[in-house]
Amino acid sequence: MIISFDGNVFTGKTTLINKLALICPCDVISEHSDFIDSVTEISVFGNNYMNEQLRYIGVDKLRKQALGRRVCLLDRSFVSMSAHVYALFIVGSADIRNFYIQELKRCLANKEIIVPSKYINLVSPHSIAKQRFDRNQERGTDKAYIDRKYFTAIEKFNSLWARYVVSMMVDTNDKHFSIEKILDFILTNSIDSNTMGDGRILSLTSEIMKI
């Protein structure tokens, strides 16, 4: 069973995964940026956003090799990649939606994409995430990701996606935030029967992106 943790930067995805790993027998699959240096830089297109997106999609091939037989906690899934494509469109930086959908279709057909069983959507107020961003400049996170409009677009995409899948929203700034509730969500109905088919993934992603 694969549980994905998706959400904006500085919403606590990696921190939460590491906490869960201490109390749950699982395999932790690191986020894309931890693998990206192993994927050759691509210059197929004149559009740098396309090149970079193609490169990041390729990371899932490497991450699939790390999947084990235990519960897998996935730090960001293809949903996060999709959300960034949507956000780029919303803020007017680039419209690579159609290109992305075709590439996603190819990767799904070739079994190169990890499709989670369940999704945990992490949220946090923009003001709190911005404070964390300001305190952690050494991480080198692109400041465009913390722009309010971009941040809001990411959250909107993830929230819309969560309506149609087996999901749980976690506000890491909520004082009632509970590790135990998340663990219960992960372990309840653990049969891997809720994974979406390729066609539904593509149609839902297209619907949310308004293609």
N, C-alpha and C positions, 0 to 999 in steps of 0.2 A: 504494500500500500504506500502511495506517495502523497504526502501532504505538502502543499505549496504555501509559501508565505510571501504574499505580494503587497506592495504599498509604496508610498513615497519614500524619498531619502529621509533619513533621520527619524523614522517612525519606530525604530527598535526591532527590526526583523531579525538581524543576526544575534542581537542580545537575547531575544526571546528564544530563538532556536537553541542557543547554547545553554540556556537555563533548562529547557525541556530535555536536552540531551543528558543532563545530569540525573534525571529521574525516570527517563523512559529508554528502554533498550531500542536503539535506533541507529540509523546511519545518517550522518549529516552531509548533504550535498551543497558545497559552497556556491556562492553567487557567481554570475558570469564573469565579473571582473577579475576573479581569482584564477580564471582559466584563459583569459583573453590573450595573454602574451604567447600562448602556445598555438594561436591561430594566426596564420600569415596575414599581414595587412593586404587589403584588396583594393585594386584600382581599376576595376572593370568598368565602372560608370564615371561619368564626369561629375555626378552628384555625390559629394562626400557623405551625405546622410545615407544614401543607398549603400555605399561601400561599407560604412561602419555597421549598418543594420545587418547586412549580409554576413559580416564577420561575427557579430554577436549571435546570430542564429546558428552559426557553425559551432559555437561553443557547446550546444546541447549534445552534439555527438560525443564530446569528451565527457560531459557530465553523465551521460547514460552508462558509461563504462564504470562509474563509481556507484551505481545503484546496487544495493544489496538485497538480501531476502527479508531483512527485517523492515520495520516501518522506516521510511525514508523521509527526512525533513528537508525540503527543497527550498533553498534561499533564492527566491524569485523564479517564476516560470515564464513560459512564452507569453502569458498574460501581461507581465510587466513590459516585455518588449512591445507588445501590441499597444499598451497604454502610452508608451513613449512616442510611437508613430502617430497616435491620435493627438497627443499633446503638441507635437511638432506642427501638425496641421492647424490646431486651434490657435496657437500663438502666431501663426503665419510664417514660421521658419522654413518649412518645406512640406510639400504634399507628396508623400511617397506611399500613400495608402494602397493603391492598386498594385504597385510593385511588391509591397510587403505581403499582401494577400496571396499573390501568385507564388512568392517564395515560401510562404507558410504552407500553402497547398502542396508544393513539391516536397518539402521536408516531412510533412505528415505522411504523404504517400510512401516515402522512403524510410519511414520509421526513425527519423533523425531527431524528432522532437519529443521531449518528455511530457506526457499528458498526465497530470495529477489525478488522484481519486477524489481529493477534497481540497478546498482552498480556504486559507485564512487571510482575510483582508485587514491589514494593519493600518490604522488611521491615527492621526494626531493633529491638533490645531496647527495651522501654518505658523503662528507666532512661536509656538514651542519648537517646532522643527527648525525654524530660522535661528533661534537661540542656540540650538545644538550645532547647527551649521557654523555659526560664528565662533563657537568654542572649539571646533574641530577642523580648522583650516588646513591642518597638516594632512588630512585625508585626501585633499586635492579634488574634492567633489566640484563639478562644474557648477558655477553660480546660477546658470540658466535653470537648473533643476529646482532651485529654491525660489525662483520667480513665482509670485502668487498665482498668476494666470496659468502658468505651466503646472504648478503644484495642484491647482484646483482641477485641471483637465485630467491629470493622472488619477486623482481620487474619484472623479466622475466615472471614468472608464472602468476602474476596478469595482466600483459600487454597482454599476449596471451589469457587469459580468456576474457578480455575486448573486444576482437575483435568479439566475438560471442554472446554477450549479449547487452542489453540496458545499455550503460555505458557512463561515463564521466571521463576524466582524469584531475586531479587537481594538479598542481605543486605549493605547498604552499610556495615556495621560489620565485615565479614569482611575480614581482611588479604589474602585471596586474591582479593578482588573485582577483576574484570578488565574494563576497557572493551572490550578486543579480543573477549572472549567474547560480550559483549552485541552488539557490531557484527556478529559472525558470525551470531548468532541472527536479527538483523534482516534481513540480506542473504541468508541461506540460504532456498531455496524461496520466493522472493519473489512468486510468482504469487498473486494475491488470490483463492484458492479455498477458504479455510478460514473465511470469514466465516459466522457462524451465521445461520440464518433467523429471522424474527420469532417464529414459534411456539416454536422451541427457546429463544430468549432469554427469552420470557415464562415458559415452563414451568420452565426451570432457575432463574430468579430466584425464582419462587414456591416451588419445592422447597427452596431454601436458606433462604428466609424462613419456611418451615414454615407456609404459608397453607393 
